[in-house]
Amino acid sequence: MHPQLNIGLAAARQQDLLETAARVSRGRRAGREAAKPGGSPLFAGVTLRLATGADGPALARLANLEQAQRPREPVLLGVVMSRPVAALSLRDGSLVARPHTAELVELLRLRATQLARR
């Protein structure tokens, strides 16, 4: 193959790759900016709240996942992207949680300590 042709093909391929990378980067940036109201997009969907009666089925699923009993009420619930993934009893400290939620469990314990001081 002619050397100038190789150089031309390589330059065209490089330009295509750069344009694709720029489009992907713009898409990610736009997604991040839409997801974050002021904080990290990773934690944009994390909520700690007291469980209500409507959370009964979710608490039962979490307990079933760990083959444990439901935590005694009142229960502090850790919710990620609108899904309850961890529950901590404020009465006795019992906990049920999905796997890989260690950081969220620590947040629940910290919040429980804060609530106990009140």
N, C-alpha and C positions, 0 to 999 in steps of 0.2 A: 504494500500500500504506500502511496505517496506521503512523505513526511508532513507536507503542508495540510493534506487532507486529515491526517491524524490529529494535528494541532487544532484544526477547525472543528472536528468532531468533539474533541476533548473540551474545547472552549464552549461549545453549544451545550454539552452535557453539564458542565459546571454551572452555566447560567441557569439551566433548568432546575438544578438542585438548589441553587441559591434562591430562586423564585419560590420554589415549593417550601423551603425552610422559612422564608419570610411570611408566606400565607399561614403556615402552621403557627408560627410565633404570634402573628396578629390575632389568630383565633383563640389561642390560649390566653393572651393578654386580655382580650375582650371578655372571655369567660371569667377570668379572675376578677376583673373590675366589676362585673355584674354580680359576682358572688359575695364580694366583701363590702359590707356596709361601713367598714372602718377597721376591721380586724383581719386576721389571717384567714384565707379561704379554707384552710384545713379545719379550723374550729368554727366556721360560720354556722354550721348546723348543730352545735352542741348546746344542750339545755339541761340545767339541773332544776327540778321542780318537785313539789310534793305530789304524790300519786293521788288520784281521785278514784271514785267508784268505777269510772269508765276504763280504768287501767287494769281492772281485774284479770281479763283474759291475757294481757301482755305479761303480767306478773306470774300468772300460772304457766305460761310458755317458758319464761326464764327459769322458774323453779323446776319445771319438767326437764329442761335442758341440762341442768346440773343434778337432776334426780334428788332434789332437796325440797323442803317445804317452803311455801311462800313466806317472805319476811313479814313479821308482825307489824301492824300499822301503829303509828304513822310511818310511811315509807318515802324516802327520798329517791327520786327516779332520775337516772341519767339517760338522756335521749339524744341520739345522733341521727341527723337527717330524718327527723320525725318518727324514729323507731326506738322504743325503749330497749336499751341494751344492758342496763345494770340497775339494780335496786338494793338499797341499803335501809334496813330497819332503824329508825331513830329510837326505838324502844330498847332493843337488845343488841343491835349491831350486826345482826345476821345479814348476809349478803348473797345475792344471786346475780351472776353476770355472764354475758357471752364471752367466749375466748377473745384474747387480744384486746382487752379493755382495761389494762392495768392503770393507764394514766387517768382514765375516766373514773375508775374506782378511787384513786387517790384524791381526785377532785371531790367526789362524793363524801369521802371521809373528812376532808378539810371543811366542807360546807356543813357537815353534821356537827363538827366541833364548834363552828361558829354559831350554829343554831342552839347548841347546848349551853353556850355562855349567856344567852339572852334570858 
